[in-house]
Amino acid sequence: MTNPNQPPEDEYRLAAGKPGSAPEAVRPIMVPEESPAHAEPRILGMPEWVFYLLAGLALSPVFTLTPYLRIVGWVLSAVVHEAGHTLFAWSVGCPALPALSLQGHGAATIHYTQSRVFCFMVWAALGWLAWYVFRNTPDKRLRTLMVVLMIAYPFLAFNTTFRQMGHLLSGHLGELLVAGIFLWRARTGLFTDNELERLLYACVGWYLVFSNAFLCFGIAFVPAIRSWYFSHGSYGLTNDYVRAAKIVLHVNIRWIVLPMMLVAIGTGPLAIWLGRGQD
């Protein structure tokens, strides 16, 4: 017969030992529920970062819809393009000045004769920065990056072919670097003040990625675009990919634009992967 005063069996068990021993309390197993405060934010049922990246992807063609917006998109890409040329030129000891038409007529960067003294100053600065990183930062990725920069710098600065290719490709690589940073910010939400800024980062980042990828694809496979690219350099100058293929490496231009197309396509996934766990 059941004793009404006996506690439920799932909370108590008989203690091991002699018959008649007192029951021993057993704490029930509690499964903590996920706190709403720690749940991943969601928008329209999607993780927050997925929403911003997809919305930015959908909005990125806005810079191609009207002549005015096309000029805005062109100026955005031209600014970072010429900044890439300029920063690379100065980093290898070549003073440089960019020129940009706000009406979309053209953009170019003119660099001057290399100064070896300036190159050694830059190399010494990289050496000091590497020493500082190894002394104060345990991040292995950052340390590896500094080692790569220290080894690669003399090849970029003092080898004529590598330096010329750097001058010519740094514009498009600058665009893709900025695109990657913008997509990383959209992915993580870091260094953004509000939702609109995060959305704009995604929009501009995808625009820079796809404008570079489509340009490379068109040069490689669309005769009309290839013909246009060969004949429409800014300020009467020859375009970067043409000079890299015909003047520096003496190869078919596809050997230049197809690898750059792969770099452009990989920029988005790489930025998203680098942003994992930081949102």
C-alpha positions as CSV (number, residue, x, y, z in Angstrom):
1,M,0.0,0.0,0.0
2,T,1.5,3.4,-1.0
3,N,2.3,5.8,1.8
4,P,0.9,9.2,0.9
5,N,3.7,10.9,2.9
6,Q,6.5,9.2,0.8
7,P,8.1,11.7,-1.7
8,P,8.1,10.8,-5.4
9,E,10.6,8.1,-6.5
10,D,12.3,10.4,-9.0
11,E,13.5,12.7,-6.2
12,Y,14.7,10.1,-3.7
13,R,16.4,6.7,-3.7
14,L,17.1,4.2,-0.8
15,A,20.6,4.6,0.5
16,A,22.8,1.6,0.0
17,G,23.6,-0.3,3.2
18,K,21.6,-2.1,5.9
19,P,17.9,-2.5,5.6
20,G,16.0,0.3,7.2
21,S,18.5,3.0,6.2
22,A,17.1,6.5,5.8
23,P,16.4,7.6,2.2
24,E,19.0,9.9,0.6
25,A,17.9,12.9,-1.3
26,V,18.8,13.1,-5.0
27,R,18.7,16.4,-6.8
28,P,16.6,16.3,-9.9
29,I,18.6,17.0,-13.1
30,M,17.7,20.4,-14.5
31,V,18.3,21.2,-18.2
32,P,18.9,24.9,-18.5
33,E,17.0,26.6,-21.2
34,E,18.7,28.9,-23.6
35,S,18.6,32.5,-22.4
36,P,16.8,34.8,-24.9
37,A,19.5,37.3,-24.2
38,H,22.1,35.0,-25.7
39,A,20.1,33.8,-28.6
40,E,21.4,34.8,-32.1
41,P,19.5,37.8,-33.4
42,R,17.3,37.0,-36.3
43,I,15.6,39.1,-39.0
44,L,12.8,37.6,-41.1
45,G,13.7,34.2,-39.7
46,M,17.4,34.5,-40.8
47,P,20.5,35.1,-38.7
48,E,21.1,38.8,-38.6
49,W,24.4,38.6,-40.6
50,V,22.8,36.5,-43.4
51,F,20.0,39.1,-43.8
52,Y,22.4,42.0,-44.2
53,L,24.6,40.2,-46.7
54,L,21.7,39.0,-48.8
55,A,20.0,42.4,-48.7
56,G,23.3,44.0,-49.7
57,L,23.6,41.5,-52.5
58,A,20.1,42.3,-53.8
59,L,20.7,46.1,-53.6
60,S,24.2,46.1,-55.1
61,P,22.9,46.4,-58.8
62,V,21.4,49.8,-57.8
63,F,24.7,51.5,-59.0
64,T,23.9,50.3,-62.5
65,L,20.2,51.5,-62.8
66,T,20.5,55.1,-64.0
67,P,23.3,57.2,-65.5
68,Y,23.7,59.2,-62.2
69,L,23.9,56.1,-60.1
70,R,26.4,54.6,-62.6
71,I,28.6,57.7,-62.0
72,V,28.3,57.2,-58.2
73,G,29.3,53.6,-58.5
74,W,32.2,54.5,-60.9
75,V,33.5,57.1,-58.5
76,L,33.3,54.7,-55.6
77,S,35.4,52.1,-57.4
78,A,37.7,54.7,-59.0
79,V,38.6,56.2,-55.6
80,V,39.7,52.9,-54.0
81,H,41.2,51.8,-57.3
82,E,43.6,54.8,-57.6
83,A,44.2,54.6,-53.8
84,G,45.5,51.1,-54.4
85,H,47.8,52.3,-57.1
86,T,49.1,55.2,-55.0
87,L,49.7,53.3,-51.8
88,F,51.5,50.5,-53.6
89,A,53.7,53.0,-55.5
90,W,54.7,54.8,-52.3
91,S,55.3,51.5,-50.5
92,V,58.0,50.5,-53.1
93,G,59.6,53.9,-53.1
94,C,57.9,55.5,-56.1
95,P,56.3,58.9,-55.4
96,A,52.8,58.9,-56.9
97,L,49.8,61.2,-57.4
98,P,46.3,60.1,-58.4
99,A,44.0,62.0,-60.8
100,L,40.2,61.5,-60.8
101,S,37.4,63.0,-62.8
102,L,34.2,63.3,-60.7
103,Q,32.2,63.3,-64.0
104,G,33.3,59.8,-64.7
105,H,35.6,60.8,-67.6
106,G,38.7,59.0,-66.3
107,A,41.1,58.2,-63.5
108,A,44.8,57.5,-63.4
109,T,47.8,57.4,-61.1
110,I,51.2,58.7,-62.2
111,H,54.2,57.4,-60.3
112,Y,57.8,58.6,-60.6
113,T,61.3,57.1,-60.4
114,Q,62.0,54.8,-57.5
115,S,64.1,55.9,-54.5
116,R,66.1,53.0,-53.1
117,V,66.7,55.0,-49.9
118,F,63.0,55.2,-49.4
119,C,62.6,51.5,-50.1
120,F,65.1,50.6,-47.3
121,M,63.3,52.9,-45.0
122,V,60.0,51.1,-45.6
123,W,61.7,47.7,-45.2
124,A,63.2,48.9,-41.9
125,A,59.8,50.1,-40.8
126,L,58.4,46.6,-41.6
127,G,61.2,45.0,-39.6
128,W,60.4,47.2,-36.6
129,L,56.7,46.4,-36.9
130,A,57.5,42.7,-37.1
131,W,59.6,42.9,-34.0
132,Y,56.8,44.7,-32.2
133,V,54.2,42.1,-33.3
134,F,56.3,39.2,-32.1
135,R,57.0,40.9,-28.8
136,N,53.5,42.0,-28.0
137,T,51.0,39.9,-30.0
138,P,50.4,36.2,-29.5
139,D,48.2,36.0,-32.6
140,K,50.0,33.4,-34.9
141,R,48.1,34.7,-38.0
142,L,49.4,38.2,-37.5
143,R,53.0,36.9,-36.9
144,T,52.8,34.8,-40.1
145,L,51.6,37.8,-42.1
146,M,54.5,39.9,-40.9
147,V,57.0,37.2,-41.8
148,V,55.4,37.0,-45.3
149,L,55.6,40.7,-45.7
150,M,59.3,40.8,-44.7
151,I,60.2,38.1,-47.2
152,A,58.1,39.4,-50.0
153,Y,59.0,43.1,-49.8
154,P,62.4,43.0,-51.5
155,F,61.0,41.0,-54.4
156,L,58.2,43.6,-54.9
157,A,60.5,46.6,-54.5
158,F,63.7,45.5,-56.3
159,N,62.5,43.1,-59.0
160,T,61.4,45.1,-62.0
161,T,58.8,42.6,-63.3
162,F,57.2,42.1,-59.9
163,R,57.2,45.8,-59.2
164,Q,55.5,46.6,-62.6
165,M,52.9,43.9,-62.0
166,G,52.3,45.4,-58.6
167,H,51.8,48.8,-60.0
168,L,49.3,47.5,-62.6
169,L,47.3,45.1,-60.5
170,S,47.2,47.1,-57.2
171,G,44.2,49.1,-58.4
172,H,41.9,46.2,-58.8
173,L,43.4,44.4,-55.8
174,G,42.7,47.6,-53.8
175,E,39.1,47.5,-54.8
176,L,38.8,43.8,-53.7
177,L,40.6,44.5,-50.4
178,V,38.1,47.3,-49.6
179,A,35.2,45.0,-50.7
180,G,36.5,42.3,-48.4
181,I,36.7,44.7,-45.5
182,F,33.2,46.0,-46.1
183,L,31.7,42.5,-46.4
184,W,33.6,41.5,-43.2
185,R,32.0,44.5,-41.4
186,A,28.6,43.6,-42.7
187,R,29.2,40.0,-41.6
188,T,30.3,40.9,-38.0
189,G,28.6,44.2,-37.4
190,L,32.0,45.5,-36.0
191,F,32.9,49.1,-36.5
192,T,29.4,50.0,-37.6
193,D,27.1,52.4,-35.8
194,N,23.7,51.4,-37.0
195,E,21.8,49.0,-39.2
196,L,21.8,51.2,-42.3
197,E,25.6,51.5,-42.2
198,R,25.9,47.8,-42.0
199,L,23.6,47.4,-45.0
200,L,25.5,49.9,-47.0
201,Y,28.8,48.1,-46.3
202,A,27.3,44.9,-47.7
203,C,25.8,46.8,-50.8
204,V,29.1,48.5,-51.7
205,G,31.2,45.4,-50.9
206,W,29.2,43.2,-53.3
207,Y,29.2,45.9,-55.9
208,L,33.0,46.1,-56.0
209,V,33.2,42.3,-56.0
210,F,30.9,41.7,-58.9
211,S,32.0,44.7,-61.0
212,N,35.5,43.3,-60.9
213,A,34.4,39.7,-61.6
214,F,32.1,40.7,-64.5
215,L,34.8,42.9,-66.0
216,C,37.3,40.0,-66.0
217,F,34.7,37.6,-67.4
218,G,33.8,40.1,-70.2
219,I,37.4,40.7,-71.2
220,A,38.0,36.9,-71.3
221,F,34.9,35.7,-73.1
222,V,32.9,38.7,-74.6
223,P,34.6,40.1,-77.7
224,A,32.6,43.4,-77.5
225,I,33.7,44.1,-74.0
226,R,37.3,43.0,-74.7
227,S,37.4,45.4,-77.7
228,W,36.0,48.2,-75.6
229,Y,38.5,47.6,-72.8
230,F,41.5,47.6,-75.2
231,S,40.4,51.0,-76.7
232,H,39.0,53.0,-73.8
233,G,41.8,53.7,-71.4
234,S,41.5,56.8,-69.1
235,Y,43.1,60.0,-70.3
236,G,44.3,58.1,-73.5
237,L,46.4,55.7,-71.4
238,T,46.4,51.9,-71.9
239,N,44.3,50.0,-69.3
240,D,46.0,48.0,-66.5
241,Y,45.2,44.5,-67.7
242,V,46.3,45.2,-71.3
243,R,49.7,46.6,-70.1
244,A,50.2,43.7,-67.7
245,A,49.5,41.1,-70.5
246,K,51.1,42.8,-73.6
247,I,53.9,44.9,-72.2
248,V,55.1,43.2,-69.0
249,L,54.4,39.4,-69.3
250,H,53.8,39.2,-73.1
251,V,50.9,36.7,-72.7
252,N,47.3,36.5,-73.8
253,I,45.2,38.7,-71.6
254,R,43.2,35.8,-70.4
255,W,46.2,34.7,-68.3
256,I,45.8,37.9,-66.3
257,V,42.0,38.4,-66.1
258,L,41.0,34.8,-65.3
259,P,43.1,34.5,-62.1
260,M,41.8,38.0,-61.1
261,M,38.3,36.8,-61.7
262,L,38.9,33.9,-59.3
263,V,40.3,36.3,-56.7
264,A,37.2,38.5,-57.1
265,I,34.8,35.6,-56.7
266,G,36.7,34.3,-53.6
267,T,36.7,37.7,-51.9
268,G,33.1,37.4,-50.5
269,P,33.4,33.8,-49.1
270,L,36.8,34.7,-47.6
271,A,35.5,37.8,-45.9
272,I,32.5,35.8,-44.5
273,W,34.8,33.0,-43.3
274,L,37.1,35.4,-41.6
275,G,34.2,37.0,-39.8
276,R,32.9,33.8,-38.2
277,G,32.5,33.9,-34.4
278,Q,33.1,37.6,-34.2
279,D,29.5,38.8,-34.5
